[in-house]
Amino acid sequence: MSDSNFNVLNVSDHSIRTLHVAWFAFFLTFVMWFSHAPLKPFIMEAFDMTNAQWKALLILNVALTIPARIIVGMMVDKLGPRLVYSFLLMAAAFISWGFAFAQSYEQLALFRFLSGFIGAGFVIGIRLVGEWFPAKTVGLAEGVYGGWGNFGSTAAAWTLPTAAAYLYGGDDGWRYAITTLGVISFIYGLIFYRVARNTPKGSTYFKPKKAGGLEVSNKRDFYLYIAMNVPMYIALAVLTWKLSTPAVGLLTSTYATLMWAILVVLFFYQTYHIYAVNKDHLQDGLPEYDAYKFKQVAILDWSYFVTFGSELAVVSMLPAFFMETFDLTPVMAGMLGGAFAVMNLVARPSGGYLSDKFGRKKTLTILVGGQTIGYLVLSTVNSTWMVPFAVIAVMCCSFFVQAGEGAVFAMVPLVKRRMTGQIAGMVGAYGNVGGVTFLTVYSFVDASTFFMVIAGAAVACLAMVQFIEEPEGHMHEVLPDGTVQLIEVS
């Protein structure tokens, strides 16, 4: 997306620069987060790994991202994206270096687990871009940020194996490739801190009144908020179970039981902190001008569950699906399977742009509906199909899925400005919950049923979207001196 496209919409050069600085930071985090996947043959050979051990690394890579996105969202709202993104980029370098020079499988697993924090970088830029772009263009801007950032996973697949095999060579080529990523990330963290600013000059960076959880408007929203936390803990419990199965065997039954007990304790600990943040106004609710409806957040959570969650799951299984269905080579199947992720470059910005142009609710309704049809079509793909038609079906479906992701985050910054980071963190975490859910389903059913299940989830989401309310007018934010400032949302 060229700068001129934004200038037509009367966006300043400083806003454009901030967008470019932000999407590259996100891009870099995704290259690092998914750096292990394309280097699978090198890493498995270096550690003489079994397939079960490799699958355990894949699970560990996403396990921490669910709570990490919540935590990072809180940090962003409290400290600002400039500081938090800089810190995360530099911390990601050390995590990458630890993974690159691990000397045992246990060390490798530990640093893959910690890599979940790298995957939380996405949340930071949502708040940053939301601060720099007005409501009429924020969807397109967030779409460009998300689309180009997500492309990092594809860039990793296209570049890292070549760098490991030909640029560095030798048995340790994969280590040097990942180490180089760490160096780039560390340097860019310093550049980001120097170049980025939390808000345009003269604008106020609104912060939550209290830390520890989202501030909700009334008692009903409080209970809904607590209920919406439950699926995230269930997803973490499922991941723990997967790591304890005989096929993976990374956790013994004793450690798995301990982890489940810890999750229960953490749930009640988090619930207590949410109550502490909200107890002063639960009885009477927030003043009408300062209130927002948490159902908006809940519906966006489930929308990202079926859009990004299904993308995570489908990208993981699609190469094998093509290989088994059409008897293709692994290389060819991988290239065709990559067609799903490549669409991010066009689809996410398109979803954001359509949301800006035609309305948040209408756009999300159309895109989730298109996703439903897309997955129903994919459920009919079998060996009687011509391969080009199967690829076209995949790309059409992926357009609606990823455009839907863009439409979700076109609305996130318009719910409540001072808590955008936390809202983005929760919505983003639900994407990972969706990935865990759909991959778990896939482990029990065939591909056709798998696509049907996703289509069914999309239908349920479509019903929920009808209850979302179109942002209109202005949101209100209260300055420390009690002054109320209006922020345009339509």
VOPAMAR-308147 format. One record per residue (C-alpha): residue number from 1; x, y, z. Coordinates in nm, 3 decimals, decimal comma. Example, Ala and Ser with C-alpha at 12.3 -4.5 7.8 and 13.67 -1.06 7.14 Angstrom:
REM residues 2
NODE num      px      py      pz
NODE   1   1,230  -0,450   0,780
NODE   2   1,367  -0,106   0,714
//
This chain:
REM residues 490
NODE num      px      py      pz
NODE   1   0,000   0,000   0,000
NODE   2   0,166   0,321  -0,114
NODE   3   0,184   0,642   0,083
NODE   4  -0,024   0,820  -0,179
NODE   5  -0,323   0,600  -0,099
NODE   6  -0,325   0,737   0,252
NODE   7  -0,251   1,095   0,148
NODE   8  -0,572   1,094  -0,057
NODE   9  -0,743   1,043   0,279
NODE  10  -0,564   1,347   0,426
NODE  11  -0,336   1,153   0,658
NODE  12  -0,011   1,321   0,760
NODE  13   0,335   1,204   0,657
NODE  14   0,412   1,142   1,025
NODE  15   0,119   0,899   1,042
NODE  16   0,244   0,717   0,732
NODE  17   0,592   0,689   0,879
NODE  18   0,451   0,555   1,206
NODE  19   0,254   0,292   1,015
NODE  20   0,564   0,174   0,829
NODE  21   0,769   0,165   1,149
NODE  22   0,491  -0,035   1,319
NODE  23   0,423  -0,294   1,049
NODE  24   0,791  -0,374   1,012
NODE  25   0,817  -0,433   1,387
NODE  26   0,520  -0,672   1,366
NODE  27   0,667  -0,835   1,053
NODE  28   0,995  -0,894   1,236
NODE  29   0,825  -1,051   1,537
NODE  30   0,634  -1,293   1,313
NODE  31   0,949  -1,391   1,123
NODE  32   1,108  -1,478   1,459
NODE  33   0,796  -1,642   1,601
NODE  34   0,764  -1,877   1,303
NODE  35   1,139  -1,912   1,234
NODE  36   1,153  -2,272   1,356
NODE  37   0,885  -2,415   1,123
NODE  38   1,066  -2,381   0,786
NODE  39   1,390  -2,502   0,948
NODE  40   1,231  -2,826   1,063
NODE  41   1,464  -3,068   0,874
NODE  42   1,779  -2,893   1,004
NODE  43   1,660  -2,877   1,365
NODE  44   1,526  -3,234   1,374
NODE  45   1,854  -3,365   1,239
NODE  46   2,062  -3,160   1,484
NODE  47   1,874  -3,301   1,785
NODE  48   1,779  -3,640   1,640
NODE  49   1,416  -3,556   1,717
NODE  50   1,106  -3,768   1,675
NODE  51   0,793  -3,632   1,507
NODE  52   0,621  -3,629   1,846
NODE  53   0,895  -3,409   1,990
NODE  54   0,865  -3,172   1,694
NODE  55   0,488  -3,147   1,741
NODE  56   0,552  -3,061   2,105
NODE  57   0,763  -2,763   1,991
NODE  58   0,476  -2,646   1,770
NODE  59   0,238  -2,659   2,067
NODE  60   0,484  -2,479   2,294
NODE  61   0,525  -2,205   2,035
NODE  62   0,163  -2,093   2,076
NODE  63   0,101  -2,191   2,440
NODE  64   0,232  -1,874   2,605
NODE  65   0,088  -1,640   2,342
NODE  66  -0,262  -1,659   2,491
NODE  67  -0,172  -1,509   2,832
NODE  68   0,114  -1,306   2,680
NODE  69  -0,122  -1,104   2,460
NODE  70  -0,332  -1,017   2,765
NODE  71  -0,026  -0,912   2,966
NODE  72   0,131  -0,716   2,681
NODE  73  -0,201  -0,541   2,618
NODE  74  -0,202  -0,418   2,980
NODE  75   0,159  -0,302   2,950
NODE  76   0,084  -0,109   2,631
NODE  77  -0,206   0,080   2,785
NODE  78  -0,001   0,163   3,093
NODE  79   0,344   0,233   2,947
NODE  80   0,278   0,317   2,582
NODE  81   0,360   0,124   2,262
NODE  82   0,694   0,299   2,202
NODE  83   0,856   0,160   2,516
NODE  84   0,684  -0,180   2,512
NODE  85   0,755  -0,258   2,144
NODE  86   1,119  -0,155   2,183
NODE  87   1,157  -0,376   2,489
NODE  88   0,982  -0,673   2,324
NODE  89   1,198  -0,652   2,010
NODE  90   1,517  -0,652   2,216
NODE  91   1,392  -0,927   2,449
NODE  92   1,292  -1,132   2,142
NODE  93   1,655  -1,118   2,030
NODE  94   1,770  -1,294   2,348
NODE  95   1,495  -1,556   2,317
NODE  96   1,599  -1,623   1,955
NODE  97   1,966  -1,649   2,053
NODE  98   1,875  -1,892   2,332
NODE  99   1,685  -2,110   2,086
NODE 100   1,959  -2,088   1,825
NODE 101   2,232  -2,209   2,060
NODE 102   2,033  -2,460   2,266
NODE 103   2,236  -2,772   2,336
NODE 104   1,956  -3,004   2,444
NODE 105   1,595  -3,071   2,352
NODE 106   1,483  -2,939   2,691
NODE 107   1,658  -2,606   2,628
NODE 108   1,507  -2,592   2,281
NODE 109   1,160  -2,651   2,427
NODE 110   1,208  -2,383   2,694
NODE 111   1,300  -2,111   2,444
NODE 112   1,021  -2,217   2,208
NODE 113   0,781  -2,176   2,499
NODE 114   0,919  -1,829   2,574
NODE 115   0,876  -1,742   2,206
NODE 116   0,506  -1,710   2,279
NODE 117   0,583  -1,362   2,408
NODE 118   0,726  -1,270   2,067
NODE 119   0,389  -1,360   1,916
NODE 120   0,226  -1,097   2,139
NODE 121   0,395  -0,810   1,953
NODE 122   0,093  -0,777   1,725
NODE 123  -0,113  -0,623   2,007
NODE 124   0,124  -0,331   2,056
NODE 125   0,091  -0,190   1,707
NODE 126  -0,290  -0,200   1,719
NODE 127  -0,287   0,067   1,990
NODE 128  -0,009   0,263   1,818
NODE 129  -0,180   0,273   1,477
NODE 130  -0,512   0,354   1,643
NODE 131  -0,354   0,661   1,803
NODE 132  -0,218   0,793   1,473
NODE 133  -0,511   0,740   1,236
NODE 134  -0,862   0,890   1,252
NODE 135  -1,174   0,674   1,260
NODE 136  -1,241   0,717   0,888
NODE 137  -0,908   0,556   0,791
NODE 138  -0,812   0,346   1,092
NODE 139  -0,951   0,025   0,938
NODE 140  -0,730   0,049   0,631
NODE 141  -0,429   0,144   0,842
NODE 142  -0,482  -0,147   1,084
NODE 143  -0,532  -0,376   0,783
NODE 144  -0,200  -0,274   0,629
NODE 145  -0,032  -0,318   0,969
NODE 146  -0,184  -0,664   1,015
NODE 147  -0,145  -0,781   0,657
NODE 148   0,220  -0,691   0,614
NODE 149   0,303  -0,804   0,967
NODE 150   0,141  -1,144   0,922
NODE 151   0,339  -1,183   0,601
NODE 152   0,639  -1,237   0,828
NODE 153   0,546  -1,605   0,866
NODE 154   0,555  -1,648   0,488
NODE 155   0,879  -1,450   0,462
NODE 156   1,035  -1,685   0,717
NODE 157   0,933  -1,987   0,508
NODE 158   1,072  -1,832   0,190
NODE 159   1,407  -1,709   0,322
NODE 160   1,533  -1,900   0,626
NODE 161   1,587  -2,245   0,467
NODE 162   1,787  -2,081   0,185
NODE 163   1,992  -1,879   0,433
NODE 164   2,059  -2,186   0,648
NODE 165   2,156  -2,410   0,355
NODE 166   2,338  -2,176   0,119
NODE 167   2,429  -1,849   0,290
NODE 168   2,572  -2,001   0,606
NODE 169   2,589  -2,371   0,519
NODE 170   2,712  -2,651   0,740
NODE 171   2,533  -2,830   1,021
NODE 172   2,492  -2,507   1,219
NODE 173   2,356  -2,296   0,933
NODE 174   2,008  -2,289   1,092
NODE 175   2,158  -2,157   1,416
NODE 176   2,328  -1,866   1,239
NODE 177   2,012  -1,784   1,042
NODE 178   1,808  -1,749   1,363
NODE 179   2,093  -1,565   1,535
NODE 180   2,095  -1,310   1,252
NODE 181   1,723  -1,251   1,309
NODE 182   1,799  -1,178   1,673
NODE 183   2,065  -0,924   1,580
NODE 184   1,825  -0,747   1,341
NODE 185   1,552  -0,746   1,606
NODE 186   1,778  -0,600   1,874
NODE 187   1,900  -0,321   1,646
NODE 188   1,547  -0,247   1,526
NODE 189   1,429  -0,227   1,887
NODE 190   1,670   0,063   1,938
NODE 191   1,563   0,224   1,610
NODE 192   1,196   0,187   1,704
NODE 193   1,248   0,365   2,036
NODE 194   1,422   0,651   1,860
NODE 195   1,172   0,692   1,574
NODE 196   0,830   0,596   1,713
NODE 197   0,605   0,821   1,923
NODE 198   0,297   0,710   2,118
NODE 199   0,072   0,984   1,982
NODE 200   0,079   1,272   1,733
NODE 201   0,216   1,598   1,873
NODE 202  -0,036   1,764   2,102
NODE 203  -0,251   1,451   2,150
NODE 204  -0,313   1,290   2,488
NODE 205  -0,220   0,927   2,554
NODE 206  -0,509   0,801   2,767
NODE 207  -0,423   0,538   3,029
NODE 208  -0,648   0,305   3,231
NODE 209  -0,740   0,431   3,576
NODE 210  -0,622   0,104   3,734
NODE 211  -0,405  -0,187   3,624
NODE 212  -0,490  -0,556   3,654
NODE 213  -0,779  -0,602   3,416
NODE 214  -1,025  -0,435   3,184
NODE 215  -1,246  -0,171   3,334
NODE 216  -1,609  -0,257   3,260
NODE 217  -1,913  -0,034   3,282
NODE 218  -2,154  -0,228   3,507
NODE 219  -2,218  -0,551   3,696
NODE 220  -2,366  -0,733   3,394
NODE 221  -2,054  -0,660   3,188
NODE 222  -1,838  -0,773   3,481
NODE 223  -1,993  -1,120   3,476
NODE 224  -1,970  -1,139   3,097
NODE 225  -1,603  -1,043   3,118
NODE 226  -1,535  -1,321   3,370
NODE 227  -1,719  -1,572   3,150
NODE 228  -1,516  -1,466   2,844
NODE 229  -1,194  -1,549   3,031
NODE 230  -1,296  -1,913   3,079
NODE 231  -1,233  -2,032   2,718
NODE 232  -0,875  -1,902   2,734
NODE 233  -0,803  -2,117   3,040
NODE 234  -0,972  -2,415   2,877
NODE 235  -0,743  -2,370   2,574
NODE 236  -0,437  -2,365   2,801
NODE 237  -0,567  -2,679   2,976
NODE 238  -0,604  -2,850   2,637
NODE 239  -0,249  -2,754   2,543
NODE 240  -0,128  -2,901   2,873
NODE 241  -0,314  -3,223   2,795
NODE 242  -0,155  -3,241   2,449
NODE 243   0,192  -3,206   2,600
NODE 244   0,117  -3,489   2,843
NODE 245  -0,014  -3,743   2,589
NODE 246   0,204  -4,052   2,530
NODE 247   0,271  -3,941   2,172
NODE 248   0,435  -3,618   2,295
NODE 249   0,537  -3,706   2,650
NODE 250   0,689  -3,369   2,740
NODE 251   0,489  -3,354   3,065
NODE 252   0,430  -3,641   3,305
NODE 253   0,080  -3,691   3,442
NODE 254   0,195  -3,542   3,774
NODE 255   0,324  -3,224   3,610
NODE 256   0,013  -3,200   3,394
NODE 257  -0,208  -3,220   3,704
NODE 258   0,007  -2,953   3,869
NODE 259  -0,030  -2,729   3,563
NODE 260  -0,409  -2,769   3,566
NODE 261  -0,415  -2,677   3,936
NODE 262  -0,202  -2,369   3,862
NODE 263  -0,444  -2,265   3,586
NODE 264  -0,735  -2,285   3,830
NODE 265  -0,546  -2,072   4,083
NODE 266  -0,453  -1,819   3,811
NODE 267  -0,815  -1,792   3,701
NODE 268  -0,931  -1,699   4,049
NODE 269  -0,630  -1,470   4,093
NODE 270  -0,716  -1,288   3,770
NODE 271  -1,084  -1,271   3,869
NODE 272  -0,988  -1,108   4,199
NODE 273  -0,781  -0,842   4,020
NODE 274  -1,063  -0,775   3,774
NODE 275  -1,295  -0,725   4,071
NODE 276  -1,041  -0,494   4,238
NODE 277  -1,027  -0,277   3,925
NODE 278  -1,406  -0,252   3,902
NODE 279  -1,543  -0,279   4,258
NODE 280  -1,584   0,096   4,312
NODE 281  -1,837   0,138   4,034
NODE 282  -1,998  -0,206   4,001
NODE 283  -2,308  -0,114   4,199
NODE 284  -2,399   0,209   4,022
NODE 285  -2,201   0,164   3,699
NODE 286  -1,981   0,416   3,523
NODE 287  -2,126   0,754   3,421
NODE 288  -2,312   0,720   3,092
NODE 289  -2,063   0,938   2,903
NODE 290  -1,770   0,718   3,014
NODE 291  -1,938   0,378   2,972
NODE 292  -1,901   0,128   2,688
NODE 293  -2,069  -0,205   2,615
NODE 294  -1,850  -0,508   2,681
NODE 295  -2,062  -0,713   2,442
NODE 296  -1,875  -0,529   2,166
NODE 297  -1,550  -0,682   2,291
NODE 298  -1,705  -1,027   2,336
NODE 299  -1,838  -1,036   1,979
NODE 300  -1,503  -0,922   1,841
NODE 301  -1,338  -1,198   2,048
NODE 302  -1,553  -1,467   1,887
NODE 303  -1,513  -1,310   1,543
NODE 304  -1,135  -1,337   1,571
NODE 305  -1,177  -1,689   1,710
NODE 306  -1,333  -1,803   1,382
NODE 307  -1,123  -1,587   1,147
NODE 308  -0,763  -1,590   1,272
NODE 309  -0,822  -1,908   1,473
NODE 310  -0,927  -2,096   1,162
NODE 311  -0,635  -1,946   0,968
NODE 312  -0,386  -2,075   1,226
NODE 313  -0,537  -2,422   1,207
NODE 314  -0,575  -2,437   0,828
NODE 315  -0,223  -2,310   0,758
NODE 316  -0,094  -2,589   0,984
NODE 317  -0,279  -2,870   0,804
NODE 318  -0,314  -2,748   0,445
NODE 319   0,022  -2,867   0,301
NODE 320  -0,039  -3,219   0,430
NODE 321  -0,398  -3,203   0,299
NODE 322  -0,279  -3,115  -0,051
NODE 323  -0,008  -3,380  -0,040
NODE 324  -0,244  -3,659   0,069
NODE 325  -0,543  -3,556  -0,146
NODE 326  -0,358  -3,498  -0,473
NODE 327  -0,048  -3,715  -0,420
NODE 328   0,187  -3,416  -0,448
NODE 329   0,549  -3,386  -0,338
NODE 330   0,607  -3,216   0,001
NODE 331   0,768  -2,916  -0,172
NODE 332   0,479  -2,864  -0,413
NODE 333   0,220  -2,919  -0,139
NODE 334   0,398  -2,665   0,080
NODE 335   0,400  -2,404  -0,196
NODE 336   0,030  -2,455  -0,271
NODE 337  -0,059  -2,456   0,098
NODE 338   0,121  -2,125   0,137
NODE 339  -0,141  -1,965  -0,088
NODE 340  -0,365  -1,930   0,216
NODE 341  -0,121  -1,711   0,412
NODE 342   0,001  -1,503   0,116
NODE 343  -0,348  -1,354   0,076
NODE 344  -0,286  -1,155   0,396
NODE 345  -0,108  -0,884   0,195
NODE 346  -0,427  -0,798   0,008
NODE 347  -0,706  -0,934   0,224
NODE 348  -0,641  -0,767   0,560
NODE 349  -0,610  -0,415   0,417
NODE 350  -0,917  -0,483   0,202
NODE 351  -1,120  -0,585   0,507
NODE 352  -1,011  -0,270   0,689
NODE 353  -1,087  -0,049   0,390
NODE 354  -1,432  -0,200   0,338
NODE 355  -1,503  -0,150   0,707
NODE 356  -1,408   0,218   0,682
NODE 357  -1,614   0,261   0,366
NODE 358  -1,932   0,064   0,430
NODE 359  -1,955   0,029   0,808
NODE 360  -1,809  -0,205   1,070
NODE 361  -2,114  -0,429   1,127
NODE 362  -2,217  -0,469   0,762
NODE 363  -1,862  -0,549   0,650
NODE 364  -1,805  -0,805   0,924
NODE 365  -2,138  -0,970   0,844
NODE 366  -2,054  -1,006   0,474
NODE 367  -1,700  -1,131   0,535
NODE 368  -1,792  -1,390   0,800
NODE 369  -2,073  -1,503   0,569
NODE 370  -1,824  -1,538   0,284
NODE 371  -1,593  -1,736   0,511
NODE 372  -1,878  -1,974   0,593
NODE 373  -1,941  -2,044   0,225
NODE 374  -1,566  -2,074   0,161
NODE 375  -1,520  -2,347   0,422
NODE 376  -1,831  -2,531   0,302
NODE 377  -1,676  -2,539  -0,046
NODE 378  -1,341  -2,662   0,092
NODE 379  -1,523  -2,946   0,270
NODE 380  -1,613  -3,085  -0,075
NODE 381  -1,255  -3,082  -0,211
NODE 382  -1,130  -3,433  -0,286
NODE 383  -0,908  -3,619  -0,535
NODE 384  -1,163  -3,574  -0,814
NODE 385  -1,101  -3,197  -0,815
NODE 386  -0,845  -3,043  -1,047
NODE 387  -0,559  -2,899  -0,842
NODE 388  -0,588  -2,544  -0,988
NODE 389  -0,956  -2,531  -0,886
NODE 390  -0,869  -2,648  -0,534
NODE 391  -0,606  -2,372  -0,506
NODE 392  -0,857  -2,112  -0,630
NODE 393  -1,109  -2,234  -0,371
NODE 394  -0,846  -2,203  -0,098
NODE 395  -0,748  -1,851  -0,202
NODE 396  -1,110  -1,732  -0,224
NODE 397  -1,184  -1,871   0,120
NODE 398  -0,866  -1,722   0,265
NODE 399  -0,958  -1,379   0,129
NODE 400  -1,280  -1,374   0,333
NODE 401  -1,105  -1,516   0,641
NODE 402  -0,824  -1,260   0,642
NODE 403  -1,042  -0,969   0,531
NODE 404  -1,260  -1,063   0,828
NODE 405  -0,954  -1,032   1,052
NODE 406  -0,894  -0,686   0,910
NODE 407  -1,256  -0,590   0,976
NODE 408  -1,233  -0,708   1,339
NODE 409  -0,932  -0,489   1,413
NODE 410  -1,081  -0,199   1,221
NODE 411  -1,327  -0,179   1,508
NODE 412  -1,105  -0,263   1,807
NODE 413  -0,957   0,091   1,842
NODE 414  -1,309   0,239   1,836
NODE 415  -1,443   0,063   2,148
NODE 416  -1,260   0,247   2,429
NODE 417  -0,939   0,435   2,356
NODE 418  -0,766   0,409   2,694
NODE 419  -0,804   0,030   2,694
NODE 420  -0,731  -0,043   2,328
NODE 421  -0,420  -0,244   2,417
NODE 422  -0,608  -0,469   2,659
NODE 423  -0,901  -0,512   2,419
NODE 424  -0,661  -0,595   2,134
NODE 425  -0,481  -0,838   2,365
NODE 426  -0,801  -1,021   2,453
NODE 427  -0,924  -1,031   2,093
NODE 428  -0,582  -1,147   1,975
NODE 429  -0,570  -1,416   2,244
NODE 430  -0,905  -1,548   2,123
NODE 431  -0,746  -1,599   1,781
NODE 432  -0,500  -1,838   1,943
NODE 433  -0,783  -2,003   2,138
NODE 434  -0,953  -2,064   1,804
NODE 435  -0,635  -2,215   1,662
NODE 436  -0,604  -2,455   1,957
NODE 437  -0,974  -2,547   1,934
NODE 438  -0,980  -2,617   1,561
NODE 439  -0,650  -2,808   1,563
NODE 440  -0,782  -3,020   1,850
NODE 441  -1,093  -3,094   1,643
NODE 442  -0,872  -3,183   1,345
NODE 443  -0,687  -3,441   1,555
NODE 444  -1,014  -3,638   1,585
NODE 445  -1,183  -3,594   1,244
NODE 446  -1,104  -3,600   0,873
NODE 447  -1,037  -3,286   0,667
NODE 448  -1,390  -3,260   0,526
NODE 449  -1,547  -3,269   0,872
NODE 450  -1,282  -3,026   0,996
NODE 451  -1,383  -2,766   0,736
NODE 452  -1,751  -2,827   0,817
NODE 453  -1,689  -2,763   1,186
NODE 454  -1,523  -2,429   1,106
NODE 455  -1,815  -2,338   0,881
NODE 456  -2,053  -2,419   1,167
NODE 457  -1,855  -2,199   1,405
NODE 458  -1,867  -1,920   1,147
NODE 459  -2,247  -1,948   1,129
NODE 460  -2,267  -1,912   1,508
NODE 461  -2,038  -1,610   1,489
NODE 462  -2,252  -1,462   1,213
NODE 463  -2,550  -1,472   1,449
NODE 464  -2,348  -1,294   1,719
NODE 465  -2,230  -1,022   1,481
NODE 466  -2,593  -0,915   1,435
NODE 467  -2,587  -0,791   1,796
NODE 468  -2,279  -0,573   1,755
NODE 469  -2,345  -0,198   1,749
NODE 470  -2,202   0,028   1,482
NODE 471  -1,966   0,286   1,641
NODE 472  -2,125   0,627   1,597
NODE 473  -2,043   0,979   1,708
NODE 474  -1,773   1,010   1,973
NODE 475  -1,626   0,814   2,263
NODE 476  -1,550   1,003   2,583
NODE 477  -1,218   0,989   2,768
NODE 478  -1,157   1,162   3,101
NODE 479  -0,832   1,352   3,156
NODE 480  -0,657   1,338   3,498
NODE 481  -0,797   1,683   3,584
NODE 482  -1,153   1,562   3,520
NODE 483  -1,190   1,724   3,180
NODE 484  -1,380   1,511   2,925
NODE 485  -1,229   1,482   2,577
NODE 486  -1,424   1,362   2,274
NODE 487  -1,271   1,118   2,024
NODE 488  -1,441   1,062   1,689
NODE 489  -1,543   0,702   1,614
NODE 490  -1,742   0,742   1,293
//
